[in-house]
Amino acid sequence: MSRKINKKVIEKDLKKEKDFRVRRSEKYSRLRGMKDILFDEYKYWNLVLKKATDLSATYSFSHIDTPILEKLDLFERSTGKETDIVSKEMYNFIDKSGDRVALRPEATPGLVRAYVEHGMFNLPQPVKMFWLGPLFRHEKPQSGRLRQFNQYDLEMFGDPSPVADAQLILVAYNFFSELQIDVQIQINSIGCKECRTEYGKKLLDYYKERGKRAKLCVDCKKRITKNPMRLLDCKEPSCQSVREDAPQIVDFLCDGCREHFIKVLEYLDELDIPYNLNPFLVRGLDYYNRTVFEIFTVGEEEADADKRQSALGGGGRYDELVELMGGRPTPACGFGIGLERVINKIKEKNIPIKEDKENFIFLAQLGDQGKRKAFALFEELRKAGFKIRQAFTKDSLKTQLEEADRAGAKYTLILGQKELLDGTIILRDMESGTQEVVDYKKIIFELNKRIEGNKN
């Protein structure tokens, strides 16, 4: 009986050991369509984030953030249940409280919700919002398309004038221009409800002509009765060939929409912003009206304008969305720019990254006492306003000097046992390699003298 028990115990222990080995050998990898941003990547991220932040401040847009999770019906109501974003791409689930929630697939609905919820109609208008953050869409991962991606958004609430549209396009154009990316704006007007009523009938008549409906993709055969204008946004080659002779909405604009669009174009002409009138641009979201635009790299706008992932950004006017979301009638417009696509373009075109050349100081140390003293000196210099770096986990002076050189330090301070006894510290010029011994108590004075001298 005891032998039987021992055999079972042994088998159980062996199984535990095997399970442990299997777990230990498991390698975890990123979810499909997700991306790590590694150390070397951040020189690009720092560049585009600083450019977005600086431009937004220059044009008086105030920074705002919104939750990653929102109620599902926020996007169903605003973006539209029949849009690809909501019907196919959105990550949504029922949480532990029984609420239907979603990871935000776009920024605008959350910003509209914030405008309404916080009573921002009481603020001086227009309210100008600057937003940066991650978005989530369950798309097929490919070049220029991730399931988690980051976007730069500007939104303007409370200004119905064409100058608001033009200013947003100007900021977007300047963002790319100052990053040395040549772009062209694809622009169109999709009018208002009144314009689209007559146009929708003409468009429907066109697509119902003999032989045309049979060439449409499965999705467009569904769209034809629900929202005919979405047919113009389809990326399937067969659908694009059918739309070539479709009526254009600019021929059906009412006087108000036509005048608004002409003034937007006049501003762009005055600003020398390159644009192309694209009669089939509709942006594919239910809330847009009047001006819509997308941004493409020069040279790719003709070849790739129909490939959604090639657009670097886009936006337009959405004058009815605030009221639809429970607020007062409020004109609004905005744009979003995909930051990963911008960074990919910077790399693709080998655009040089100008890194800040700050006069920073490296603090090296030798021995336990030197390390303890260096800790205190590091904090003293940091609080005095110096750009200071260190490698306190390293003991070798050679290794620390190599680190200082690799980081691009202007000066290195060296503090060891001898310097502690003498009340001195070594100041090394990293460019020339020369060094001198200075009074420890005068180190701040000596550093300021040299750094200010370099500025002059």
Backbone torsions as a table, in degrees:
resi	resn	phi	psi	omega
1	MET	NA	-42.2	-178.4
2	SER	-65.6	-37.7	178.0
3	ARG	-60.5	-39.0	179.9
4	LYS	-63.1	-43.4	-179.1
5	ILE	-64.2	-45.3	-179.5
6	ASN	-62.0	-38.3	178.8
7	LYS	-63.1	-42.1	179.1
8	LYS	-65.1	-40.3	179.1
9	VAL	-62.9	-44.5	179.7
10	ILE	-61.8	-44.7	179.9
11	GLU	-62.5	-38.8	178.9
12	LYS	-65.1	-42.7	179.1
13	ASP	-64.8	-39.9	179.0
14	LEU	-63.6	-38.6	179.2
15	LYS	-66.0	-40.3	177.9
16	LYS	-61.6	-43.8	-179.8
17	GLU	-63.4	-41.5	179.0
18	LYS	-64.2	-45.2	179.3
19	ASP	-60.9	-39.2	179.8
20	PHE	-63.4	-43.9	-180.0
21	ARG	-63.8	-38.7	179.2
22	VAL	-64.2	-45.8	-179.5
23	ARG	-63.3	-40.6	-178.3
24	ARG	-65.6	-31.1	-177.6
25	SER	-86.0	-8.7	-179.7
26	GLU	-66.2	137.8	176.0
27	LYS	-116.1	126.8	179.9
28	TYR	-93.5	140.6	179.4
29	SER	-130.2	166.6	-179.8
30	ARG	-62.6	151.4	170.9
31	LEU	-64.7	150.2	179.7
32	ARG	-59.8	133.8	178.8
33	GLY	84.8	2.4	177.7
34	MET	-107.8	157.4	-174.6
35	LYS	-142.1	136.1	170.3
36	ASP	-82.3	144.7	172.7
37	ILE	-104.9	106.5	-174.0
38	LEU	-89.2	174.2	-171.4
39	PHE	-53.0	-50.4	-175.1
40	ASP	-66.5	-21.1	-179.2
41	GLU	-72.7	-24.7	-169.2
42	TYR	-70.9	-15.7	174.0
43	LYS	-65.6	-32.7	176.1
44	TYR	-74.5	-44.6	-179.6
45	TRP	-62.8	-43.6	179.1
46	ASN	-60.3	-38.0	179.3
47	LEU	-63.4	-52.6	-175.2
48	VAL	-71.6	-34.9	179.0
49	LEU	-68.0	-39.9	177.9
50	LYS	-66.0	-41.5	179.0
51	LYS	-63.0	-43.7	178.6
52	ALA	-62.8	-44.1	-177.9
53	THR	-66.0	-45.5	-178.2
54	ASP	-65.3	-44.8	179.7
55	LEU	-63.7	-41.4	-179.1
56	SER	-62.3	-41.8	178.5
57	ALA	-66.6	-39.6	-179.4
58	THR	-60.1	-38.4	-178.8
59	TYR	-96.3	16.9	171.3
60	SER	66.4	36.5	172.9
61	PHE	-95.4	131.7	-176.3
62	SER	-95.8	137.1	-176.1
63	HIS	-69.8	135.4	178.4
64	ILE	-142.8	152.4	174.7
65	ASP	-132.3	155.2	179.8
66	THR	-133.7	161.0	-179.4
67	PRO	-64.7	149.7	175.3
68	ILE	-69.7	-36.4	177.7
69	LEU	-95.1	133.4	174.9
70	GLU	-135.6	167.5	175.0
71	LYS	-64.7	140.1	-177.0
72	LEU	-59.3	-40.8	-174.9
73	ASP	-70.1	-14.1	173.5
74	LEU	-59.6	-43.7	-178.5
75	PHE	-82.3	-33.6	177.0
76	GLU	-61.9	-39.4	-176.7
77	ARG	-78.8	-38.9	-174.4
78	SER	-87.3	-58.7	-177.1
79	THR	-68.7	-35.2	178.0
80	GLY	111.0	127.5	-178.4
81	LYS	-61.1	-29.7	-175.0
82	GLU	-89.5	-5.4	179.1
83	THR	-71.3	154.6	178.3
84	ASP	-61.2	-36.7	-178.1
85	ILE	-57.6	-47.5	-176.4
86	VAL	-82.5	-43.3	-172.8
87	SER	-78.8	-25.7	-173.9
88	LYS	-122.8	-31.4	-164.4
89	GLU	-109.4	-14.9	-171.6
90	MET	-78.7	136.6	171.9
91	TYR	-83.6	113.6	179.7
92	ASN	-140.6	154.7	-177.3
93	PHE	-162.7	169.8	174.3
94	ILE	-99.3	123.6	-176.2
95	ASP	-83.8	-177.0	-174.3
96	LYS	-67.6	-15.5	176.1
97	SER	-91.1	-2.2	-179.0
98	GLY	87.3	7.1	179.8
99	ASP	-83.5	141.4	174.1
100	ARG	-84.3	112.7	-175.4
101	VAL	-126.4	166.3	-178.6
102	ALA	-146.4	145.5	166.9
103	LEU	-72.5	130.9	-172.6
104	ARG	-59.0	123.9	177.4
105	PRO	-90.5	-14.7	176.6
106	GLU	-154.5	164.5	-171.0
107	ALA	-91.1	-35.2	-169.1
108	THR	-56.8	-47.1	-179.1
109	PRO	-57.6	-40.1	178.4
110	GLY	-65.7	-36.2	179.3
111	LEU	-71.8	-35.7	174.3
112	VAL	-64.8	-43.7	177.6
113	ARG	-58.2	-43.2	179.0
114	ALA	-63.9	-40.9	178.8
115	TYR	-59.8	-44.1	-178.6
116	VAL	-73.8	-49.3	-173.6
117	GLU	-61.9	-35.5	-177.4
118	HIS	-97.4	13.3	174.2
119	GLY	59.7	39.2	-175.8
120	MET	-71.3	-6.8	174.3
121	PHE	-67.2	-15.5	176.8
122	ASN	-82.6	-11.5	177.9
123	LEU	-80.4	160.8	173.0
124	PRO	-57.7	132.0	-178.4
125	GLN	-96.6	148.5	1.4
126	PRO	-79.8	152.3	171.6
127	VAL	-91.0	122.4	-173.8
128	LYS	-114.1	115.4	-174.0
129	MET	-107.8	138.7	174.4
130	PHE	-118.7	126.9	-173.2
131	TRP	-136.1	138.3	173.8
132	LEU	-134.2	136.9	176.9
133	GLY	171.8	174.5	179.9
134	PRO	-84.7	147.1	174.6
135	LEU	-126.4	162.3	-172.4
136	PHE	-136.1	125.7	175.7
137	ARG	-143.0	133.3	-179.2
138	HIS	-86.3	73.1	178.6
139	GLU	-100.8	170.8	174.5
140	LYS	-75.1	115.2	-177.4
141	PRO	-62.2	135.7	175.8
142	GLN	-161.9	-178.3	-179.1
143	SER	-57.7	126.2	178.9
144	GLY	80.4	7.8	-178.2
145	ARG	-142.3	117.0	178.7
146	LEU	-120.5	161.5	177.6
147	ARG	-83.8	-25.4	165.9
148	GLN	-121.2	121.1	-178.2
149	PHE	-139.9	163.8	-176.1
150	ASN	-112.5	145.9	-174.4
151	GLN	-136.2	147.7	173.6
152	TYR	-108.3	121.2	-176.7
153	ASP	-123.4	139.8	165.2
154	LEU	-123.3	134.4	179.0
155	GLU	-132.3	143.1	-179.9
156	MET	-129.1	120.7	-178.4
157	PHE	-111.1	135.3	171.4
158	GLY	96.3	14.0	178.3
159	ASP	-129.3	110.9	-178.2
160	PRO	-87.2	-4.1	-169.0
161	SER	-78.0	153.8	177.3
162	PRO	-61.1	-25.6	-179.2
163	VAL	-64.9	-28.1	177.0
164	ALA	-65.7	-45.0	177.2
165	ASP	-59.7	-46.1	-176.6
166	ALA	-65.6	-38.5	-179.4
167	GLN	-65.8	-40.3	177.3
168	LEU	-61.8	-43.8	178.5
169	ILE	-64.3	-37.0	178.4
170	LEU	-62.9	-45.7	-180.0
171	VAL	-62.6	-45.1	179.2
172	ALA	-60.9	-43.5	179.6
173	TYR	-64.2	-42.7	179.5
174	ASN	-64.7	-35.8	178.2
175	PHE	-56.5	-48.1	-179.4
176	PHE	-73.7	-41.7	-177.8
177	SER	-60.4	-41.7	-178.2
178	GLU	-76.9	-12.2	170.8
179	LEU	-94.6	6.6	178.6
180	GLN	66.9	31.9	175.2
181	ILE	-109.5	116.1	179.7
182	ASP	-78.7	122.9	-178.1
183	VAL	-129.1	161.5	172.2
184	GLN	-127.8	143.0	179.3
185	ILE	-91.8	124.1	168.7
186	GLN	-91.5	125.8	-172.1
187	ILE	-136.8	150.4	178.0
188	ASN	-156.5	166.4	169.1
189	SER	-119.4	130.1	177.7
190	ILE	-105.8	14.2	171.7
191	GLY	65.5	-161.8	-179.9
192	CYS	-116.2	-173.7	-179.2
193	LYS	-57.8	-40.8	-177.8
194	GLU	-64.6	-44.9	179.1
195	CYS	-61.1	-45.1	-172.1
196	ARG	-73.5	-21.7	179.1
197	THR	-62.1	-52.3	-180.0
198	GLU	-68.7	-41.3	-179.0
199	TYR	-63.3	-40.9	179.7
200	GLY	-58.4	-39.0	178.6
201	LYS	-65.1	-44.7	-179.7
202	LYS	-64.7	-40.1	-179.8
203	LEU	-65.4	-41.2	179.6
204	LEU	-64.5	-42.1	177.9
205	ASP	-60.2	-40.0	-179.5
206	TYR	-63.6	-46.7	-176.4
207	TYR	-74.0	-17.2	178.5
208	LYS	-87.4	-4.1	178.1
209	GLU	-62.2	152.2	-172.9
210	ARG	-54.5	128.9	174.7
211	GLY	89.1	-18.0	-176.1
212	LYS	-75.9	-44.5	-176.7
213	ARG	-61.8	-34.4	-178.2
214	ALA	-65.6	-23.5	-178.8
215	LYS	-85.9	-8.4	-176.8
216	LEU	-77.3	152.0	176.0
217	CYS	-71.5	170.5	-177.4
218	VAL	-58.8	-44.3	-178.4
219	ASP	-63.6	-41.7	-177.9
220	CYS	-69.7	-28.3	175.8
221	LYS	-65.9	-27.7	175.3
222	LYS	-80.6	-38.1	-177.2
223	ARG	-67.8	-26.8	-170.6
224	ILE	-58.5	-29.2	179.2
225	THR	-97.7	-23.4	-176.0
226	LYS	-90.3	-44.2	-178.4
227	ASN	-155.4	86.3	-174.8
228	PRO	-56.9	-30.2	-178.1
229	MET	-65.5	-24.9	178.0
230	ARG	-66.0	-18.4	177.0
231	LEU	-62.0	-31.3	-177.8
232	LEU	-72.7	-18.3	-175.5
233	ASP	-93.8	-6.7	-176.1
234	CYS	-65.8	141.2	-177.5
235	LYS	-97.7	-1.6	179.2
236	GLU	-70.2	132.0	-177.8
237	PRO	-54.9	-39.8	-178.8
238	SER	-63.9	-39.4	179.6
239	CYS	-70.5	-35.5	178.6
240	GLN	-67.3	-34.4	179.1
241	SER	-68.7	-34.3	179.3
242	VAL	-68.8	-36.7	-173.3
243	ARG	-75.8	-12.0	-173.2
244	GLU	-53.3	-36.8	-178.2
245	ASP	-105.2	14.6	-179.5
246	ALA	-68.1	150.1	176.1
247	PRO	-60.5	149.8	-177.7
248	GLN	-103.7	137.1	-174.6
249	ILE	-67.4	-26.4	-179.7
250	VAL	-60.6	-22.6	178.1
251	ASP	-78.6	-7.8	-176.0
252	PHE	-118.3	7.9	-177.9
253	LEU	-67.0	139.7	174.3
254	CYS	-71.7	171.2	-176.3
255	ASP	-59.7	-42.5	-177.6
256	GLY	-64.6	-44.8	-179.5
257	CYS	-69.0	-37.7	179.5
258	ARG	-65.9	-43.8	179.6
259	GLU	-63.9	-41.3	179.1
260	HIS	-60.7	-45.7	-177.0
261	PHE	-66.9	-41.3	179.3
262	ILE	-61.3	-40.5	-180.0
263	LYS	-67.7	-37.3	175.5
264	VAL	-59.4	-46.7	-179.2
265	LEU	-64.8	-35.1	178.4
266	GLU	-64.6	-40.2	176.6
267	TYR	-62.8	-43.2	180.0
268	LEU	-63.8	-38.7	176.6
269	ASP	-62.8	-43.6	-179.6
270	GLU	-62.7	-34.6	-178.5
271	LEU	-87.6	-0.3	-178.6
272	ASP	57.9	38.0	176.8
273	ILE	-90.4	120.2	-178.6
274	PRO	-69.5	130.4	179.1
275	TYR	-143.6	162.7	178.9
276	ASN	-134.1	128.1	177.4
277	LEU	-72.6	118.7	-178.8
278	ASN	-117.2	101.0	-174.2
279	PRO	-67.5	-13.4	-177.9
280	PHE	-104.1	5.3	178.8
281	LEU	-79.1	118.1	179.8
282	VAL	-128.4	-10.0	175.6
283	ARG	74.1	-13.5	169.5
284	GLY	72.6	9.4	176.9
285	LEU	-115.9	145.5	-171.9
286	ASP	-69.2	-24.3	-168.9
287	TYR	-87.4	-8.2	-176.4
288	TYR	-72.7	150.2	170.7
289	ASN	-148.8	161.3	-179.6
290	ARG	53.1	-122.7	-172.4
291	THR	-66.8	130.0	168.8
292	VAL	-132.8	147.5	-179.9
293	PHE	-152.4	155.8	173.4
294	GLU	-136.0	157.6	-173.3
295	ILE	-118.9	126.7	-179.7
296	PHE	-128.4	151.9	173.4
297	THR	-66.7	139.0	177.7
298	VAL	-58.6	132.8	-177.6
299	GLY	97.7	-16.7	179.9
300	GLU	-112.3	-9.6	-174.7
301	GLU	-66.0	-31.7	179.6
302	GLU	-81.2	-45.5	-175.4
303	ALA	-73.5	-34.1	-170.5
304	ASP	-119.0	8.9	-174.9
305	ALA	-60.6	-23.0	-178.8
306	ASP	-93.6	1.9	176.5
307	LYS	-101.3	112.7	-172.1
308	ARG	-57.2	-38.9	-174.7
309	GLN	-71.6	-9.8	179.9
310	SER	-85.7	-16.9	177.8
311	ALA	-70.5	133.4	178.3
312	LEU	-83.9	-19.2	178.9
313	GLY	179.7	178.5	179.2
314	GLY	-178.8	171.2	179.9
315	GLY	-178.7	-158.9	-179.5
316	GLY	161.1	-166.6	-176.6
317	ARG	-100.8	143.0	178.8
318	TYR	-141.8	73.4	-170.5
319	ASP	-71.9	-15.1	-175.8
320	GLU	-107.1	-3.6	-172.1
321	LEU	-71.6	-39.2	-179.0
322	VAL	-61.0	-44.8	178.4
323	GLU	-65.9	-39.7	178.0
324	LEU	-59.7	-33.3	-178.8
325	MET	-89.3	14.1	173.7
326	GLY	98.1	6.7	179.8
327	GLY	-98.9	-176.9	175.3
328	ARG	-72.8	155.5	174.4
329	PRO	-54.9	120.0	-174.2
330	THR	-143.6	117.6	175.2
331	PRO	-66.7	148.2	-177.5
332	ALA	-157.8	156.3	175.3
333	CYS	-156.2	162.1	-177.7
334	GLY	-172.7	178.3	174.8
335	PHE	-148.9	161.0	173.8
336	GLY	-132.6	140.7	179.4
337	ILE	-125.5	127.3	179.6
338	GLY	-78.3	114.3	-172.8
339	LEU	-70.3	-36.6	177.7
340	GLU	-61.2	-38.6	179.5
341	ARG	-67.6	-36.7	177.6
342	VAL	-64.0	-46.3	-179.5
343	ILE	-63.8	-40.9	176.7
344	ASN	-59.1	-38.6	-179.5
345	LYS	-69.2	-38.9	177.1
346	ILE	-60.4	-43.8	179.0
347	LYS	-67.2	-44.6	-177.2
348	GLU	-59.5	-37.9	-177.2
349	LYS	-93.2	4.3	179.0
350	ASN	52.7	42.6	178.6
351	ILE	-71.9	124.7	-176.5
352	PRO	-65.7	140.3	178.1
353	ILE	-98.5	117.7	177.5
354	LYS	-86.7	107.9	179.9
355	GLU	-88.0	142.2	179.6
356	ASP	-62.4	128.8	178.0
357	LYS	-100.8	82.4	-179.9
358	GLU	-87.7	146.9	174.3
359	ASN	-79.6	86.5	178.8
360	PHE	-108.0	158.6	-171.9
361	ILE	-113.4	139.1	176.3
362	PHE	-106.1	136.1	-179.2
363	LEU	-110.3	111.5	178.7
364	ALA	-105.4	154.2	-175.6
365	GLN	-144.7	158.4	178.4
366	LEU	-135.2	130.9	176.7
367	GLY	81.3	161.0	-177.2
368	ASP	-61.8	-44.9	-179.4
369	GLN	-66.3	-40.2	177.0
370	GLY	-62.4	-38.5	179.6
371	LYS	-65.9	-42.0	179.9
372	ARG	-64.2	-43.2	179.6
373	LYS	-66.8	-36.8	-179.4
374	ALA	-64.9	-35.0	176.6
375	PHE	-56.6	-48.4	-177.9
376	ALA	-67.6	-40.7	179.3
377	LEU	-64.4	-39.3	179.1
378	PHE	-56.8	-47.6	-179.8
379	GLU	-65.9	-37.1	178.8
380	GLU	-63.4	-45.0	179.7
381	LEU	-68.3	-39.5	179.0
382	ARG	-61.7	-44.6	-179.4
383	LYS	-70.2	-22.4	177.5
384	ALA	-80.1	-3.6	174.7
385	GLY	99.1	5.7	178.5
386	PHE	-78.8	146.4	170.6
387	LYS	-80.4	111.8	-168.8
388	ILE	-128.8	140.6	177.7
389	ARG	-130.9	164.6	-177.4
390	GLN	-157.6	168.5	172.9
391	ALA	-142.9	64.9	-174.1
392	PHE	-63.1	-19.6	179.7
393	THR	-79.4	-8.9	179.2
394	LYS	-97.5	140.2	178.4
395	ASP	-102.4	-30.6	-176.7
396	SER	-74.8	128.1	177.4
397	LEU	-64.3	-40.0	178.6
398	LYS	-58.4	-45.2	179.6
399	THR	-63.0	-40.5	-179.5
400	GLN	-67.0	-40.1	178.5
401	LEU	-66.9	-35.7	175.8
402	GLU	-64.0	-40.2	177.7
403	GLU	-64.2	-41.2	179.2
404	ALA	-63.7	-41.7	179.7
405	ASP	-67.1	-41.9	179.8
406	ARG	-64.3	-35.4	-179.2
407	ALA	-78.7	-14.6	178.8
408	GLY	85.5	32.4	-179.8
409	ALA	-66.2	142.9	176.1
410	LYS	-78.4	-45.0	178.6
411	TYR	-132.4	151.8	171.5
412	THR	-123.9	131.6	173.8
413	LEU	-96.9	133.8	-179.0
414	ILE	-120.6	123.3	-177.0
415	LEU	-125.8	113.5	178.8
416	GLY	-128.3	-170.0	-176.6
417	GLN	-60.8	-45.5	-178.9
418	LYS	-61.3	-43.6	-179.4
419	GLU	-64.3	-37.7	178.5
420	LEU	-62.5	-42.2	-179.9
421	LEU	-67.9	-36.1	-176.9
422	ASP	-86.4	-10.5	-175.5
423	GLY	69.4	34.9	-178.6
424	THR	-127.3	178.9	174.0
425	ILE	-152.5	145.8	179.8
426	ILE	-89.9	130.9	177.4
427	LEU	-112.6	115.2	-175.7
428	ARG	-110.1	127.1	173.6
429	ASP	-82.1	114.9	-172.7
430	MET	-73.4	-23.3	-179.2
431	GLU	-77.9	-45.9	-177.3
432	SER	-90.8	-21.8	-177.8
433	GLY	83.2	-2.3	178.7
434	THR	-78.8	151.0	178.6
435	GLN	-144.0	155.5	179.3
436	GLU	-142.1	156.8	178.8
437	VAL	-94.7	127.1	179.8
438	VAL	-125.1	159.5	178.5
439	ASP	-63.6	126.9	-178.2
440	TYR	-55.0	-39.0	-176.0
441	LYS	-71.8	-16.5	-177.2
442	LYS	-105.5	13.5	-172.7
443	ILE	-64.5	-37.6	178.7
444	ILE	-64.2	-43.1	178.1
445	PHE	-61.1	-45.9	-178.3
446	GLU	-64.0	-40.5	178.7
447	LEU	-65.8	-45.3	179.1
448	ASN	-60.6	-41.6	-179.4
449	LYS	-60.5	-43.7	-177.9
450	ARG	-73.3	-42.2	-179.0
451	ILE	-67.1	-42.9	178.3
452	GLU	-66.0	-36.2	177.1
453	GLY	-63.0	-37.3	178.0
454	ASN	-66.8	-34.9	179.5
455	LYS	-66.4	-35.0	-178.0
456	ASN	-82.0	NA	NA
